[in-house]
């Protein structure tokens, strides 16, 4: 009985980790797209030099 419960626990942990990793990949992809869009659409400042699209 105990080995079956341990195997089920390992399966649940691996399934949860796989789901979390997949969500993190989608979040990383969204952040990359937003960063690229911000990098490409940054405006120019009045002095002619390119300005930063972010505030920090």
C-alpha positions in Angstrom: 0.0 0.0 0.0 2.8 2.5 0.9 4.7 2.0 -2.4 1.6 2.6 -4.4 1.0 5.8 -2.5 4.6 6.9 -3.0 4.4 6.3 -6.7 1.1 8.3 -6.9 2.7 11.1 -4.9 5.7 11.2 -7.3 3.4 11.2 -10.3 1.4 14.1 -8.8 4.6 16.1 -8.1 6.0 15.5 -11.6 2.6 16.4 -13.2 2.4 19.6 -11.1 6.0 20.6 -11.9 5.4 20.0 -15.6 2.3 22.2 -15.6 4.1 24.9 -13.7 7.1 24.8 -16.1 4.7 25.1 -19.1 3.0 28.1 -17.6 6.4 29.7 -16.9 7.4 29.2 -20.5 4.3 31.0 -21.7 4.9 33.8 -19.3 8.5 34.1 -20.4 7.3 34.2 -24.1 4.8 36.9 -23.4 7.4 39.0 -21.6 9.9 38.6 -24.5 7.3 39.7 -27.0 6.4 42.8 -24.9 10.1 43.6 -24.5 10.7 43.3 -28.2 7.7 45.5 -29.1 8.8 48.1 -26.6 12.3 48.0 -28.0 11.1 48.4 -31.6 8.5 51.1 -30.9 10.6 53.3 -28.6 10.5 57.0 -29.7 13.2 59.5 -30.2 13.8 62.4 -27.8 14.0 66.1 -28.8 17.8 66.1 -28.9 17.9 63.4 -31.6 19.2 60.6 -29.5 17.0 57.5 -29.0 15.2 57.5 -25.7 14.4 54.6 -23.4 11.0 53.0 -23.6 11.1 51.9 -20.0 11.1 54.2 -17.0 13.9 52.7 -14.9 
